[in-house]
Amino acid sequence: MSSLCPLCGKNKSEEALFCDECEKKIRNEYEVEMPGQLNFAENASQPAAGKEVVEVDEALSFSNTQADSLSRHPKRGKRKGIVLGCVFAIGVSVAFSFVYKQYAERQTREQLMWEEAASAHTVNAYLAYMNAYPNGKYVANAEAEMKALKDREASAWEKVKTSEDIADCREFLRQYPDSPYRPLVSNRLDSLMWIDAYTANTAQRYSEYMVAVESGELPGNYYHEAQKRFEMLFQSYPVLTEESDKIKGVIEGFYGALSDKDYNKLAEYLAPKVYRFFNKGTDSRDNILKGLQLAKAKNPDSAVRFIPNLEALQYEKTPDDRVRVNVPLVKQYGGEEGATRTVSGYIGHIEMDGEGRVVSIYETKPYGAER
């Protein structure tokens, strides 16, 4: 006997659920294993008609269920494709969002760095921006600003390298702290402040120079010389006004007589025996005065005027009641028509006995002159 296939409606054997063609298709395409042939002869003890009806109903019910299941597979595949498409679309959207966020953050960082560079307005700030963003939006602006700064810096250096003004050097260092000219400007400032100190030739000005070196403002090329001169002129010994005035009177009178070539007056300030008179060793007062008179006769037109800075005078007393004096000096060289050259930076070293007479005198020359 035969019946109709529930899938295609063609004839099939009663024992089979589907026709041969549909069964083959189900196995190949849906990979479903078909149950074996139905045995209607089992349980023959049951009423034949009733049993047949039950078995046929069960078979038909099973076949319909399988048919429904199989007919839904293509729909499941379609739905699966839709789901995969949605997942892919979401992934693309997330990736795009991530990339865009990274791009936006990069743009924001670049903008902030450019604003910082423009605010600082220094060569190093613009260089930092260009290094971070070599193809950045503001590279051309950074290059232009940097070139303008370098041009102004070079012009400022041209002015400073010939300037005698300490303020010009300090202003350059303030405006261009990272300039390649900085070492040159620092050295020039050091020289100008040193010249200023030893021209004044006082303990206070030497102290100011040393403080500038110790603070890091100056390289200190003349520090040791300043320290030596400061120690010569710094008044560490307690000063008594009456005593100080007496010492200043002797120094002023001695240098005045020496400048005027008044040797009779000079004799009043010299001890009978002098252990050192400038570059000469121990000699008597009379021999020293004769030598000065002879030098005057040989060079009648030469003149040297000694100008001591009495306010910056420094002195100390020894255990044998002698007085040692250091006093800054300026010398004016010239002839009968007046001074032709003024030289500062001398320090006179004078020793007086207990009666206030000079027993020794020599000089420290201006810096560089003794070399």
C-alpha positions in Angstrom: 0.0 0.0 0.0 1.1 3.6 -0.5 0.2 7.0 0.8 1.1 10.6 0.1 4.4 12.2 1.2 3.6 15.1 3.7 6.3 17.3 2.1 5.8 17.0 -1.6 2.5 15.1 -1.9 3.9 12.3 -4.0 3.2 8.7 -3.4 5.3 6.9 -0.7 5.2 3.5 0.9 3.1 3.2 4.0 6.2 2.1 6.0 8.1 5.3 5.1 7.5 8.8 6.5 8.4 10.5 3.3 9.0 9.6 -0.3 12.4 8.5 -1.3 13.2 11.9 -2.9 12.2 13.9 0.2 13.9 11.5 2.6 17.2 11.8 0.6 16.9 15.6 0.6 16.3 15.7 4.4 19.4 13.5 5.0 21.7 15.5 2.7 20.5 19.0 3.3 19.4 19.0 6.9 21.5 16.2 8.2 18.6 14.6 10.0 18.7 10.8 10.5 15.4 9.2 9.5 13.9 6.6 11.8 13.5 3.0 10.3 10.3 1.6 8.7 7.3 1.4 10.9 6.2 -2.1 11.8 2.4 -2.3 11.9 2.5 -6.0 12.7 3.7 -5.5 16.3 1.3 -6.0 19.1 -1.0 -8.1 17.0 -2.9 -9.1 20.2 -4.4 -5.6 20.2 -7.5 -4.9 18.1 -6.2 -4.5 14.6 -8.4 -1.6 13.6 -7.8 0.4 16.8 -4.1 -0.2 16.6 -3.8 0.7 13.1 -5.6 4.0 13.7 -3.3 4.9 16.6 -0.1 4.0 14.8 -1.1 5.9 11.7 -2.1 8.9 13.8 1.3 8.8 15.6 3.2 8.4 12.4 1.3 11.3 10.8 1.8 13.4 13.9 5.6 12.7 13.9 5.9 13.3 10.3 4.1 16.6 10.5 6.3 17.7 13.4 9.5 16.8 11.5 8.1 18.6 8.5 7.5 21.7 10.5 10.9 21.6 12.0 12.6 21.1 8.7 10.6 23.8 7.0 11.7 26.3 9.7 15.5 25.7 9.1 15.8 28.1 6.2 14.1 30.8 8.2 16.5 30.2 11.1 19.4 30.6 8.6 18.0 33.9 7.4 17.5 35.1 10.9 21.0 34.1 11.8 22.3 36.1 8.8 20.3 39.1 10.0 21.8 38.8 13.5 25.3 38.5 12.2 24.8 41.6 10.0 23.6 43.5 13.0 26.6 42.4 15.0 28.9 43.4 12.2 27.2 46.8 11.8 27.5 47.4 15.6 31.2 46.4 15.5 31.9 48.8 12.6 30.0 51.6 14.5 32.0 51.0 17.7 35.3 50.9 15.8 34.5 54.1 13.9 33.5 55.7 17.2 36.8 54.7 18.8 38.9 56.0 15.9 36.9 59.2 15.8 37.4 59.7 19.5 41.1 59.1 19.2 41.3 61.6 16.4 39.3 64.2 18.3 41.5 63.7 21.4 44.6 64.1 19.3 43.2 67.3 17.8 42.4 68.6 21.3 45.9 67.7 22.6 47.5 69.5 19.7 45.3 72.6 20.2 46.2 72.7 23.8 49.9 72.3 23.2 49.9 75.0 20.5 48.1 77.4 22.9 50.7 76.7 25.5 53.5 77.3 23.1 51.9 80.6 21.9 51.4 81.7 25.5 55.1 80.9 26.5 56.3 82.5 23.2 59.8 81.0 23.4 61.9 79.2 20.9 61.9 76.0 23.1 58.1 76.1 23.4 57.6 76.3 19.6 60.3 73.6 19.1 58.5 71.3 21.5 55.2 71.7 19.6 56.9 71.0 16.3 58.6 67.9 17.6 55.4 66.6 19.0 53.3 67.4 15.8 55.7 67.6 12.8 52.7 67.7 10.5 50.5 69.6 12.8 48.0 72.3 12.0 50.2 75.1 13.3 53.6 74.1 12.2 53.9 77.0 9.8 52.9 79.4 12.5 55.4 77.9 14.9 58.2 78.2 12.4 57.4 81.9 11.7 57.2 82.8 15.3 60.4 81.0 16.1 62.3 82.7 13.3 61.0 86.1 14.5 62.2 85.3 18.0 65.6 84.2 16.8 66.0 87.4 14.7 65.1 89.6 17.7 67.5 87.6 19.9 70.4 88.0 17.4 69.7 91.8 17.3 69.7 92.0 21.1 73.0 90.2 21.2 74.6 92.6 18.7 73.7 95.4 21.0 74.8 93.7 24.2 78.2 92.6 23.0 79.4 96.2 22.6 77.4 97.7 25.5 79.0 98.9 28.6 75.7 98.9 30.5 75.2 96.2 33.1 71.5 96.6 32.8 71.5 95.7 29.1 73.2 92.4 29.9 70.8 91.6 32.7 67.8 92.4 30.6 69.0 90.1 27.8 69.5 87.2 30.3 66.0 87.8 31.6 64.3 87.9 28.2 66.3 85.0 26.7 67.1 82.5 29.5 67.7 79.6 27.0 69.6 81.6 24.4 72.8 80.1 22.9 74.4 83.5 23.5 73.7 83.2 27.3 77.3 82.1 28.2 78.8 85.0 26.2 76.4 87.5 27.8 77.1 86.1 31.3 80.8 86.4 30.8 80.4 90.0 29.6 78.2 90.8 32.6 80.8 89.3 34.8 83.5 91.5 33.3 81.4 94.7 33.5 80.6 94.1 37.2 84.2 93.3 38.0 85.4 96.5 36.3 82.7 98.4 38.2 83.9 96.8 41.5 87.6 97.4 41.1 87.1 100.9 39.7 85.2 101.7 42.9 87.9 99.7 44.7 86.1 99.3 48.0 85.3 96.3 50.2 81.6 96.9 49.7 81.8 96.7 45.9 84.0 93.6 46.0 81.5 92.1 48.4 78.6 92.8 46.0 80.5 91.2 43.1 81.2 88.0 45.2 77.5 87.8 46.3 76.5 88.0 42.6 78.8 85.1 41.9 77.7 83.0 44.8 74.0 83.5 43.9 74.7 82.1 40.4 74.2 85.3 38.5 77.8 85.5 37.4 80.3 82.8 36.4 82.9 84.4 38.8 86.0 84.7 36.5 87.4 87.3 39.0 86.1 85.8 42.2 89.5 85.0 43.8 90.9 88.5 43.0 87.8 90.1 44.4 88.1 88.0 47.6 91.8 89.0 48.0 91.0 92.7 47.6 88.0 92.4 49.8 90.1 91.0 52.6 92.6 93.9 52.2 89.9 96.5 52.5 87.4 95.1 54.9 87.6 96.8 58.2 87.5 94.0 60.8 89.4 95.9 63.5 87.3 98.1 65.9 87.5 101.7 64.8 88.0 104.6 67.2 87.1 107.9 65.7 90.0 109.9 67.1 92.5 107.1 66.2 91.0 106.8 62.7 91.1 110.5 62.0 94.8 110.6 63.1 95.6 107.8 60.7 93.7 109.4 57.8 95.6 112.7 58.5 99.0 110.9 58.1 97.9 109.1 54.9 96.5 112.3 53.3 99.6 114.3 54.2 102.0 111.7 53.0 100.4 111.2 49.6 99.9 115.0 49.2 103.6 115.7 49.7 104.5 112.8 47.4 102.2 114.1 44.6 103.5 117.7 45.0 107.1 116.5 45.2 107.5 118.5 48.4 110.3 116.4 49.8 110.8 118.6 52.9 107.2 117.9 53.9 107.5 114.3 52.9 110.4 114.0 55.4 108.0 114.7 58.2 106.0 111.6 57.4 108.9 109.1 56.9 110.6 107.3 59.7 114.4 107.6 59.9 114.7 104.0 58.6 112.2 102.6 56.1 112.1 98.9 55.5 110.4 99.1 52.1 109.7 102.1 49.9 107.7 100.9 46.9 110.1 98.7 45.0 113.2 99.5 47.1 114.3 97.5 50.1 115.5 98.8 53.5 117.0 102.3 53.3 117.4 105.5 55.3 115.0 108.4 55.0 117.7 110.7 53.6 118.7 108.3 50.8 115.1 107.9 49.8 114.6 111.6 49.6 117.8 112.1 47.5 116.6 109.4 45.1 113.3 111.2 44.6 115.0 114.5 44.0 117.2 112.9 41.4 114.3 111.3 39.6 112.5 114.7 39.5 115.6 116.3 37.9 115.7 113.6 35.2 112.0 113.9 34.4 110.9 117.4 35.2 107.7 117.2 33.2 106.4 113.9 34.6 103.8 114.1 37.2 101.8 111.5 39.2 99.1 112.5 41.6 98.0 110.0 44.3 94.4 110.3 45.4 93.6 108.0 48.4 90.0 107.1 49.2 90.1 107.8 52.9 86.5 106.8 53.5 87.4 103.2 52.3 90.6 103.1 54.3 91.1 99.9 56.4 93.5 99.5 59.3 94.6 97.3 62.2 97.0 97.5 65.0 99.8 95.1 65.8 100.9 93.9 69.2 104.0 96.2 69.1 101.7 99.2 68.6 102.2 99.6 64.9 99.4 100.4 62.5 98.9 98.6 59.2 96.8 100.4 56.6 95.3 99.5 53.3 93.8 102.3 51.3 92.3 102.4 47.8 94.2 104.7 45.4 93.6 106.4 42.1 96.6 107.7 40.1 96.5 110.6 37.7 99.3 110.7 35.2 100.2 113.9 33.3 102.4 116.9 32.9 102.3 120.6 33.6 99.1 120.9 31.5 97.2 118.6 33.7 96.2 114.9 33.9 96.2 112.9 30.7 95.3 109.5 32.1 93.5 108.3 35.3 94.0 104.8 36.6 92.0 103.3 39.4 92.4 99.9 41.2 95.5 100.6 43.2 95.7 99.6 46.9 98.3 101.3 49.0 99.8 99.2 51.8 101.3 101.4 54.5 102.8 100.5 57.9 103.3 103.2 60.6 105.3 103.1 63.8 103.9 104.1 67.2 104.6 107.8 66.4 102.6 107.7 63.2 105.6 107.7 60.8 105.7 105.6 57.7 108.1 102.6 58.0 106.9 100.7 54.9 104.9 101.4 51.8 104.1 99.5 48.6 101.1 98.9 46.3 98.9 96.3 44.8 98.4 97.3 41.2 95.1 97.3 39.2 93.9 93.8 38.1 95.9 92.7 35.1 98.6 95.4 35.4 100.8 93.2 37.6 100.6 90.3 35.1 
